[in-house]
Amino acid sequence: MDLTLHVWRQDGPNDKGRFETLPAKDISEHMSFLEMLDLVNEQLIEQGKEPIAFDHDCREGICGTCGLMINGVPHGPLALTTACQIHMRHIKGAKEIWVEPWRATAFPVIKDLVVDRSAMDRIIEAGGYVSVRTGAAQDANATPIEKIDADMAMDAAICIGCGACVAACPNASAMLFMSAKAGHLGFLPQGQPERYERVLNMVGVHDDEGFGNCTNHGACQNACPKGISVDFIARLNRDLVKATLTYKPYEITAV
């Protein structure tokens, strides 16, 4: 198949971006979307032109690196699927495809389709871990955990941190990501000692980084390739209320 691509091109974070129209010829419907971009890049290099910069790593729907807006939809037209797992047969019939990076103030464009998602790493650094001493590994049955809690922890832990929730949200909020990262620890005994302090710290960094607030649009849940529920956001908000009554407000520490 022959396609026309409208690809966002931007030389750097301080440059003005623009859409560039590129032909994509002889595309097999069995190619993945990223393989199609590889082929287009080969054609651009042969012509002495700058290839399209885009993020990718495992290409197996595991790592969350492949952040792309395909025709205005994070990760493309299929639900519960990352961009690297989209194949051209899934968008068969389309003559034109618009490809953009994640759009968010907290995700500055590095080049073309590549954005800086390190703001999400800093949210994790603020509290997405267990720092208290929990002792050596215990027998699996030594600390009983209700099945519903174990299931909920696993449902939250499946988040791959791709940023699709931010890209889909009209407020560019990272609440779904943050609630999953805080939630999977908050359901387990090891995460209880720091549960409320964790939420305060993570929410503080979330706001400092320029992410917006959640207003319950639900677009994040629909865009999430792992199907994480907005129920985790409700749990995070409840923990935040309790935390503000228990701990000192989040304060920025000068470096």
ABEGO torsion letter per residue (X at the ends): XBBBBBBBBBABAABBBBBBBBBBBGBBAABBAAAAAAAAAAAAAAAGBBBBBBBBBAGAGAAGABBBBBGGBBGEABBGBBAAABBAAAABGBABBBBBBBBBAABBBABEABBBAAAAAAAAAAGBBBABBAEBBBBAAABBBBAAAAAAAAAAAABAGAGAAAAABAAGBAAAAAAAAAAAAAABAAAAAAAAAAAAAAAAAAAAAGBBBBAGAGAAAAABAAGBBAAAAAAAAAAAAAAAAABBBBBBBBX
